[in-house]
């Protein structure tokens, strides 16, 4: 078996996440692309050596040479095309966020069930070895109980007119980066048993959120906090505070395709510092490698060997929607 991929969206992320990494595998090929503008799709195909540019997305889903569909259109359209692709019997790779709420999630699940199509959310930071290292620290309590997780993310200010400034298209900073935060918490301490809330003034263009604070709290006192914003300078940091040590990770996500190293910096309560260096990893290469293994093995649900990655992605979608809704309601109350 092989992955014969059709791209819904002639986008920069499709080039970084699918087109470039696919060249490293003999059993992965990008067969076709479609865009909202057929001329843009044709130019994208010519630039990337893709055999076929379709006039529209429906034509791509009718292509008999495509068995896997990658969706990278604006956020509010993710679920629509994931549903259409799954109904056609194809496996689906969807850029984060998978969709925007529980109702959309249910539609995707129902569409995939008859054919057994798998649906995978593409979160490039998932699966990095640092997550297993931190999970081991939490599980064996070598530094005591985990007290808190703090995540800080800053992305560049969106270009005028783009979907990131349009709430109706799923824009805003929180939806842009919630999957990174939630996946990191999920892979280390887990999401079970939490309560969540969010806060934003929604003062960006068209009422988008350009700054957002989200938090999860557990009955044992543990908390996970995300502060994210659009602004100058790229930031992507995690901090895990244990009873006897603090573990920091800087630049867990960088806007590059290159293989870059990561360091976990451990500061003990007595002030001693230790650096745990992890091998360089190219996020997009690693992501496609994981997805390829899962889909070609046909094991489990999108993450190989019995692991239900769709359920993990679904939990992230539900938390994202719940926290975003909480922030909207709080903003509306303050405006009265």
C-alpha positions in Angstrom: 0.0 0.0 0.0 1.0 3.6 -0.5 -0.2 7.0 0.4 -1.4 8.9 -2.7 -2.2 12.3 -1.4 -4.5 15.0 -2.7 -4.1 18.5 -1.3 -7.2 20.5 -0.5 -5.6 23.9 -0.3 -2.6 25.2 -2.3 -0.9 26.6 0.8 2.5 27.2 2.3 1.8 24.8 5.1 1.0 22.1 2.6 4.4 22.6 1.0 6.1 22.4 4.4 4.1 19.6 6.0 3.4 17.3 3.0 5.1 18.2 -0.3 8.6 18.5 1.1 8.6 15.6 3.5 6.9 13.3 1.0 10.0 13.3 -1.2 11.8 11.2 1.5 9.5 8.2 1.0 9.0 5.8 -1.9 5.5 5.0 -0.8 4.2 8.5 -0.4 3.3 10.7 -3.4 1.4 13.9 -3.8 -0.9 13.2 -6.7 -3.1 16.2 -7.0 -3.9 19.7 -5.6 -7.0 21.9 -5.7 -7.5 25.5 -4.5 -10.3 28.0 -4.4 -8.6 29.6 -7.5 -7.8 27.1 -10.2 -4.9 29.3 -11.5 -3.3 29.2 -8.1 -3.6 25.5 -8.0 -2.0 25.1 -11.4 0.9 27.3 -10.4 1.3 25.4 -7.1 1.3 22.1 -9.0 3.9 23.3 -11.5 6.1 24.7 -8.8 6.1 21.5 -6.8 6.0 18.8 -9.5 2.5 17.7 -8.7 0.9 15.8 -11.7 -2.6 17.2 -11.5 -4.2 20.5 -10.6 -8.0 20.2 -10.2 -10.5 22.9 -11.0 -12.1 22.6 -7.5 -12.1 20.5 -4.3 -14.9 18.3 -5.4 -13.0 17.3 -8.5 -10.1 16.3 -6.3 -12.3 14.1 -4.2 -13.4 12.3 -7.4 -9.8 11.6 -8.4 -9.3 7.8 -8.5 -5.6 8.2 -8.0 -6.0 9.8 -4.5 -6.5 7.6 -1.4 -5.6 10.2 1.2 -6.7 13.8 1.5 -4.8 16.6 3.3 -6.9 19.6 4.3 -5.2 23.0 4.9 -7.9 25.6 4.1 -9.1 28.1 6.7 -10.1 26.7 10.1 -13.9 27.0 9.7 -13.8 24.8 6.5 -11.7 22.0 8.0 -14.6 19.9 9.2 -16.6 20.3 6.0 -13.9 19.0 3.7 -12.9 16.3 6.3 -16.5 15.1 6.2 -16.6 15.1 2.4 -13.2 13.3 2.1 -14.1 10.7 4.8 -17.5 10.0 3.1 -15.6 9.2 -0.1 -13.7 6.5 1.9 -10.4 8.2 2.0 -8.2 8.7 5.0 -7.9 12.4 6.0 -5.1 14.5 7.4 -6.4 17.8 8.7 -4.3 20.8 9.8 -4.9 21.9 13.3 -7.4 22.6 14.6 -9.2 19.5 13.4 -12.5 21.4 13.7 -14.1 24.1 15.8 -16.5 22.2 18.1 -18.3 19.0 19.3 -21.0 19.2 16.6 -18.5 19.3 13.8 -16.5 16.6 15.5 -19.5 14.3 15.6 -20.1 14.9 11.9 -16.6 13.9 11.1 -16.9 10.8 13.2 -20.1 9.8 11.6 -18.7 10.3 8.1 -15.7 8.2 8.7 -17.5 5.3 10.4 -19.0 3.4 7.4 -15.7 3.0 5.5 -13.4 3.0 8.5 -11.6 6.0 7.2 -9.1 7.4 9.7 -8.9 11.1 10.4 -5.7 12.6 11.8 -5.1 16.1 13.2 -1.7 17.4 12.1 0.1 18.9 15.2 3.8 19.0 14.2 5.1 19.2 17.8 3.3 16.0 18.8 5.6 13.0 19.4 8.8 14.9 20.1 11.0 13.1 22.6 10.8 15.9 25.1 7.2 15.0 25.8 8.0 11.4 26.9 10.9 12.8 29.0 8.5 15.2 30.9 5.8 12.5 31.2 8.4 10.2 32.9 9.2 13.0 35.4 5.6 13.4 36.2 4.9 9.7 36.5 7.8 8.7 38.7 7.7 11.9 40.8 11.5 12.2 40.8 11.0 16.0 41.4 7.8 15.6 43.4 4.3 16.4 42.3 3.7 18.5 39.2 2.2 21.8 40.3 1.7 23.8 37.1 2.4 24.1 33.4 2.8 27.5 31.8 2.9 28.0 28.0 3.7 31.3 26.3 3.1 31.6 22.5 3.5 34.7 20.3 2.9 34.6 16.6 3.4 37.4 14.1 0.6 39.9 13.5 -1.7 38.5 10.8 -1.5 40.1 7.3 -4.6 42.4 6.8 -7.5 40.6 5.2 -6.5 37.1 6.2 -8.7 34.5 7.9 -6.8 34.9 11.2 -8.6 38.2 11.7 -12.0 36.7 10.8 -13.8 34.9 13.7 -16.4 33.5 11.3 -13.5 31.7 9.5 -12.2 30.3 12.8 -9.6 33.0 13.2 -8.0 34.5 16.3 -4.9 33.6 18.2 -6.4 31.0 20.5 -7.7 28.8 17.8 -4.4 29.3 16.0 -2.3 27.8 18.9 -4.6 26.0 21.3 -3.8 22.6 19.7 -0.1 23.0 20.6 -0.9 23.8 24.3 -3.6 21.2 24.7 -1.5 18.4 23.0 1.5 19.2 25.2 -0.6 19.0 28.4 -2.4 15.9 27.1 0.9 14.1 26.3 2.5 14.9 29.7 0.1 15.3 32.6 -3.1 14.5 30.8 -6.4 16.4 30.5 -8.7 14.2 32.5 -10.5 15.7 35.5 -9.8 19.4 34.5 -12.1 22.4 34.5 -11.3 25.2 32.1 -11.9 28.8 31.4 -10.7 31.6 29.1 -10.3 35.3 28.9 -9.9 37.7 26.0 -11.1 41.2 25.1 -11.7 40.2 21.4 -10.5 43.6 20.3 -8.8 42.6 17.1 -10.2 43.4 13.6 -13.8 42.1 13.2 -13.8 41.0 16.9 -11.0 38.5 16.6 -8.9 37.7 19.7 -5.3 39.0 19.4 -4.5 38.1 23.0 -5.9 35.2 25.0 -5.4 33.6 28.4 -6.6 30.0 28.9 -6.3 27.8 31.9 -7.1 24.4 33.1 -7.5 23.6 36.8 -7.6 20.3 38.7 -9.0 19.5 42.1 -5.5 18.6 43.4 -4.3 22.2 42.8 -2.5 21.5 39.5 -3.0 24.1 36.8 -2.1 24.6 33.2 -2.0 28.2 31.8 -1.7 29.4 28.2 -0.9 33.0 27.4 -0.9 33.7 23.7 -0.9 36.7 21.5 -0.2 38.1 18.0 2.8 40.5 18.2 6.4 41.2 17.4 8.9 38.3 17.9 8.2 34.6 17.8 7.8 32.9 21.2 7.0 29.3 22.0 7.9 28.2 25.6 6.8 25.7 28.1 7.5 25.7 31.9 6.7 22.7 34.1 6.9 23.5 37.8 7.4 20.6 40.2 7.7 20.6 44.0 11.5 20.2 43.8 12.4 21.5 40.3 11.3 23.6 37.4 11.7 22.3 33.8 11.8 24.8 31.0 11.6 24.3 27.3 12.2 27.3 24.9 11.3 27.4 21.2 9.3 24.2 21.2 7.9 25.3 17.9 9.9 27.3 15.3 8.7 28.5 11.9 11.3 26.4 10.0 11.6 23.1 8.2 15.1 22.6 9.4 16.1 20.0 12.0 16.7 21.8 15.2 17.8 20.6 18.7 15.8 21.2 21.8 17.0 21.4 25.4 15.1 20.7 28.6 16.6 23.0 31.3 16.1 21.6 34.8 16.5 23.9 37.7 16.4 22.2 41.1 15.1 23.8 44.3 18.7 24.2 45.6 19.6 26.3 42.5 21.5 23.5 40.6 20.9 23.4 36.9 21.0 20.5 34.5 20.5 20.6 30.7 19.0 17.6 29.0 19.8 17.9 25.3 17.6 16.2 22.8 18.5 15.2 19.2 17.7 17.6 16.4 14.3 17.0 14.8 12.6 18.4 11.8 9.0 18.8 12.9 7.3 18.4 9.6 9.4 15.4 8.5 8.7 13.7 11.9 5.0 14.5 11.6 4.6 13.0 8.2 6.6 10.0 9.3 4.3 9.3 12.2 1.2 9.7 10.0 2.6 7.5 7.2 3.4 4.7 9.7 -0.1 4.9 11.2 -2.0 5.0 7.9 0.1 2.4 6.1 0.0 0.0 9.1 -3.8 0.5 9.3 -3.4 -0.1 13.0 -5.4 1.7 15.6 -7.1 5.0 14.8 -4.6 7.3 13.2 -1.6 6.8 15.5 -0.7 3.1 15.0 -0.8 0.1 17.3 -4.2 0.6 18.9 -3.8 4.2 20.0 -6.9 6.2 19.4 -5.4 9.5 18.1 -8.8 10.7 16.9 -10.1 10.5 20.4 -7.1 12.5 21.6 -7.8 15.1 18.9 -11.5 15.1 19.8 -10.7 15.9 23.4 -8.6 18.8 22.3 -11.4 20.1 20.1 -13.9 20.0 22.9 -11.6 21.8 25.4 -10.7 24.5 22.8 -14.4 25.1 22.1 -15.4 25.1 25.7 -12.6 27.6 26.7 -13.3 29.8 23.7 -17.0 29.9 24.5 -16.3 30.8 28.1 -14.1 33.7 27.1 -16.7 35.0 24.7 -19.4 34.9 27.3 -17.2 36.7 29.9 -16.4 39.4 27.3 -20.1 39.8 26.5 -20.9 40.2 30.2 -18.2 42.9 30.6 -19.6 44.8 27.6 -23.1 45.1 29.1 
